Amino acid sequence: MRMPTPKRILVARLGAIGDCLRVLPAVVRLRAAFPDAEIGWVIGDLARPLFEGHPAIDRLHVVRRHEMKGGPLAALGELRRVGGELAAVRYDVAIDFHTRLKSGVLAFASRAPRRIGFDRKSGGEANFLFTNEHVRLEDHYENRVLRFQRLLVPLGLECSPRATGIEAALWIPPAAAAVGARIYEEAGRPEVAIFAATSGARSYDRWPAERWRDVASRLADANVRSMVLWGPGEMEMAGAIAGGTGGCAVAPPTTLAEMMALLGHFRLYVGSNTAALHMAWMQKVASVVLVGGRPWRTDRPLAPVPSIMLSAGGAEPSRKLRGTAAQRAIEGVEVDEVVAAALKLLAP
């Protein structure tokens, strides 16, 4: 039986910021396929600044992190608040890209008749119990952009590397774009953006700061200028990297949206496997990525954006590593490898 065209579609992806960015191509495809539909997104407040005003999104339902981290009663109250907000809109379809307990609860609370998510083996935290149309993953390490787009198949949209919507995915606020351009010009148009940090939950993926400083200095020896980018709580580390290069690198402060705008100006991103990487390659900036103990195909920028992925020993891990094994996989990457990869991608 042919399903009716949805009038109101809910997208559920609360965080992390990098995964929210990789959901955007799916949202852009939804907008193209259903131009008259109202598209809402239930999202975490940390990611909110990058998605407000996006032309593919009609409204944001914001989940407050402080409440979710405030204990069981506060979290339950926040889920009830947002759930009531979702139910009032009367969504026809809810697509759970987060596939965890809290996103499942919110998708169910929306009362959407069609709730699309991954099946029992492909999701987590019993999320499948809250959805009623399920998609199975054949490759659990498939590129995240493609993985998310598999959730569009029940709506009649194909999943293909050629149908990702990357070109139209990012939307940069004009004010942030102007600031990013100004910072880039004032810094003398450096070729390379360095982003050394990771989220606190993935501290095992952090390369030592002194090695990043060595990379910046070695690039300067090859007449390649760098800028060190950073987020909240990372100023000291960024300053230590840039400050140890004798003025060869700078580390200006930015907001999240300004950093996203700024990243589009560089010829090359060199850094951690984090949200900044996705901001860069979605603007067609080549990348050298310190992946560590994760299968490369999960996070590798999609073609035609060139990239070089690095793990200890130069081999792609066959599965996600944890603990000390993950730490060894990142710490085993050598400065020489990073510099050589950067110069290769910068070569004419």
C-alpha positions in Angstrom: 0.0 0.0 0.0 1.3 3.4 -1.0 2.0 5.6 2.1 0.6 9.2 2.1 3.1 12.0 1.6 4.2 13.2 5.1 3.2 16.7 6.1 5.2 16.9 9.2 8.6 15.1 9.7 10.5 14.9 13.0 14.3 14.3 13.0 15.8 13.0 16.2 19.5 13.5 16.8 20.5 15.1 20.1 24.3 15.0 19.7 27.2 14.7 19.3 27.9 17.7 17.1 29.8 15.7 14.5 27.0 13.2 14.1 24.4 16.0 13.9 26.4 17.5 11.0 26.5 14.1 9.3 22.7 13.8 9.7 22.3 17.1 7.8 22.7 15.6 4.3 19.7 13.3 5.1 17.7 16.3 6.2 18.5 18.2 3.0 17.3 15.2 1.0 14.1 15.1 3.0 13.5 18.8 2.2 14.1 18.1 -1.5 11.9 15.1 -1.6 9.1 16.7 0.5 9.3 20.4 -0.2 6.0 21.2 1.4 6.5 19.2 4.6 7.3 20.8 7.9 10.6 19.5 9.2 11.4 19.7 12.9 14.5 18.5 14.7 14.8 17.5 18.3 18.4 18.4 19.2 20.8 19.1 22.1 21.5 22.6 23.1 25.2 22.3 22.5 24.6 21.6 18.8 21.8 24.2 18.4 23.9 27.2 17.2 24.9 25.4 14.0 21.4 24.6 13.0 19.3 27.6 13.9 18.2 29.3 10.6 19.0 26.3 8.4 16.7 26.6 5.3 15.9 22.8 5.5 14.7 23.0 9.1 11.4 24.7 10.1 11.8 24.3 13.9 14.1 23.1 16.6 13.0 21.3 19.7 15.9 21.8 22.1 16.9 19.4 24.9 18.8 21.1 27.7 21.9 19.3 28.6 22.0 20.7 32.1 18.7 19.2 32.9 19.6 15.8 31.3 22.7 15.7 33.5 20.9 16.9 36.7 19.8 13.4 37.9 16.9 11.1 37.1 14.1 13.4 38.1 15.5 16.4 36.2 16.1 14.3 33.1 12.6 12.8 33.3 11.1 16.2 33.6 13.1 17.5 30.6 12.0 14.5 28.5 8.4 15.1 29.5 8.7 18.8 28.6 10.2 18.2 25.2 7.9 15.2 24.6 4.8 17.4 25.2 6.2 20.0 22.8 6.7 17.3 20.1 3.2 15.8 20.6 1.6 19.2 20.1 3.0 19.5 16.6 1.4 16.2 15.5 4.2 14.8 13.4 3.3 12.2 10.8 6.8 10.6 10.7 9.6 10.5 13.3 13.1 9.4 12.2 15.4 8.4 15.1 19.0 9.0 13.9 20.3 8.8 17.5 19.0 5.3 18.3 19.4 5.5 22.0 17.0 5.3 24.9 16.4 9.0 25.3 15.8 9.6 21.6 13.5 6.6 21.5 11.5 8.0 24.3 11.2 11.3 22.5 10.3 9.7 19.2 7.5 7.7 20.9 6.3 10.8 22.8 5.9 12.6 19.5 3.0 10.2 18.8 4.0 10.1 15.2 2.2 7.1 13.5 5.4 6.2 11.7 8.5 6.0 13.8 11.6 4.9 11.8 14.8 3.6 13.4 17.3 0.8 13.4 16.4 -2.8 14.3 17.4 -4.6 17.5 20.9 -5.5 16.3 21.7 -2.2 14.7 20.6 0.3 17.4 21.3 0.5 21.1 19.7 0.8 24.6 16.5 -1.1 23.5 15.8 1.8 21.1 13.9 -0.5 18.7 11.1 -0.8 21.3 10.1 2.8 20.6 10.0 2.7 16.8 7.7 0.7 14.5 9.6 0.6 11.2 13.1 -0.9 11.4 16.2 -0.7 9.2 19.0 -3.3 9.5 22.6 -2.4 9.0 24.7 -4.9 7.1 28.0 -3.1 8.0 28.0 -1.6 11.5 31.1 0.4 10.6 29.7 1.9 7.4 30.3 5.6 6.8 28.0 7.5 9.1 26.6 9.7 6.4 25.5 6.7 4.4 24.3 4.9 7.6 22.0 7.8 8.5 20.6 7.9 5.0 19.5 4.2 5.2 16.8 5.5 7.5 15.3 7.4 4.6 14.7 4.1 2.6 11.3 3.5 4.2 10.2 6.9 2.8 11.2 5.8 -0.7 14.6 7.5 -0.9 17.6 5.5 -2.0 20.9 5.2 -0.1 23.8 5.9 -2.4 27.2 7.8 -2.1 26.0 9.8 -5.1 22.8 10.9 -3.4 24.1 12.4 -0.2 23.2 16.1 -0.5 26.6 17.1 0.9 26.9 20.2 -1.3 23.8 21.8 0.2 24.1 20.5 3.7 25.9 23.2 5.7 24.4 26.6 6.3 26.6 29.2 7.8 25.0 32.3 9.4 26.1 35.4 7.5 27.4 37.1 10.6 29.6 34.1 11.4 30.8 33.9 7.8 31.9 37.5 7.9 33.8 37.0 11.2 35.4 33.8 9.8 36.6 35.6 6.7 38.0 38.5 8.7 40.0 36.2 11.1 41.4 34.3 8.1 42.5 37.5 6.3 44.0 39.0 9.5 46.0 35.8 10.1 47.6 36.1 6.6 45.6 33.3 4.9 47.3 30.2 6.4 47.0 27.0 4.5 46.4 24.5 7.3 43.9 24.3 10.1 45.0 22.2 13.0 42.4 20.9 15.5 44.0 18.9 18.3 41.2 18.3 20.7 38.5 15.7 21.2 35.4 15.5 23.4 36.1 14.5 27.0 34.4 11.1 26.4 37.0 10.4 23.7 40.2 11.6 25.5 41.9 8.3 24.4 41.8 9.7 20.9 43.9 12.7 21.8 47.4 13.0 20.4 50.0 14.6 22.7 50.1 18.4 22.4 53.9 18.5 22.0 53.5 16.4 18.8 51.0 18.9 17.4 53.5 21.7 18.1 56.1 19.7 16.3 53.8 19.3 13.3 53.1 23.0 13.2 56.8 23.8 13.4 57.8 21.3 10.7 55.1 22.6 8.4 56.5 26.1 9.0 59.9 24.8 7.9 58.3 23.9 4.6 56.8 27.4 4.3 53.3 26.2 5.3 51.5 28.3 7.8 49.0 27.0 10.3 46.1 28.1 12.5 45.2 26.2 15.7 41.4 26.0 16.3 39.8 25.2 19.6 36.6 25.1 21.6 35.4 25.6 25.2 38.0 24.5 27.7 40.7 24.0 25.1 42.4 27.4 25.0 45.4 26.4 27.1 46.2 23.4 24.9 45.8 25.5 21.7 48.0 28.2 23.1 50.6 25.7 24.1 50.7 24.3 20.5 50.8 27.7 18.8 53.0 29.4 21.4 55.7 26.8 21.0 56.1 27.5 17.3 57.9 30.8 17.5 55.0 32.7 15.9 54.6 30.1 13.0 51.0 29.3 14.1 48.2 31.3 15.7 45.2 30.3 17.8 42.4 32.9 17.7 39.2 32.6 19.7 36.0 31.8 17.8 32.4 30.8 18.5 31.3 27.4 17.2 29.6 28.9 14.1 32.6 31.2 13.4 34.9 28.2 13.5 32.7 26.3 11.1 32.8 29.3 8.7 36.6 29.7 9.2 37.3 26.1 8.3 36.0 26.5 4.8 38.8 28.9 3.9 41.8 26.5 4.4 43.4 24.3 1.9 43.8 21.5 4.4 42.5 20.2 7.8 44.9 18.3 10.0 43.6 17.1 13.2 41.5 14.8 15.3 38.5 12.8 14.2 35.9 15.2 15.6 33.2 17.7 14.6 35.8 20.1 13.2 36.7 17.5 10.6 33.2 17.2 9.4 32.8 21.0 9.2 35.9 21.0 7.0 35.3 18.2 4.5 31.6 19.2 4.1 33.1 22.4 2.7 35.4 20.4 0.4 38.6 20.9 2.4 41.0 18.0 2.2 42.0 16.4 5.5 44.7 14.4 7.3 42.9 12.7 10.1 44.3 11.0 13.2 41.7 8.2 13.5 43.4 6.0 16.1 41.5 2.9 17.0 38.4 3.2 14.8 37.7 1.7 11.4 38.6 4.4 8.8 35.5 3.9 6.6 33.2 5.0 9.4 34.5 8.6 9.5 36.4 9.0 6.2 35.3 12.0 4.2 33.2 10.9 1.2 34.7 11.3 -2.3 35.7 13.4 -4.1 37.2 15.2 -1.0 40.7 13.8 -0.6 41.8 12.5 2.8 44.5 10.5 4.5 43.5 8.5 7.6 46.2 7.6 10.1 46.4 4.9 12.8 49.4 3.3 14.5 51.3 1.1 12.1 49.5 2.6 9.1 46.8 -0.1 9.2 43.0 0.4 9.4 41.6 -1.3 12.6 39.1 -4.0 11.7 36.9 -3.0 14.6 36.5 -0.2 17.2 39.2 -0.5 19.8 38.8 0.6 23.4 40.8 1.5 26.5 44.6 1.1 26.3 44.4 -0.5 22.8 42.6 2.7 21.5 45.2 4.9 23.1 48.1 3.0 21.6 46.5 3.2 18.2 46.5 7.0 18.4 49.8 7.5 20.2 51.6 5.2 17.7 51.1 7.8 14.9 54.4 9.5 14.3 55.0 13.2 13.6 56.8 12.3 10.3 53.7 10.5 9.1 51.4 13.5 9.8 53.8 16.0 8.1 54.4 13.8 5.1 50.6 13.3 4.6 49.9 17.0 4.9 52.6 18.0 2.4 51.3 15.3 0.0 47.8 16.7 0.0 49.1 20.3 -0.3 51.3 19.5 -3.3 50.2 21.0 -6.6 
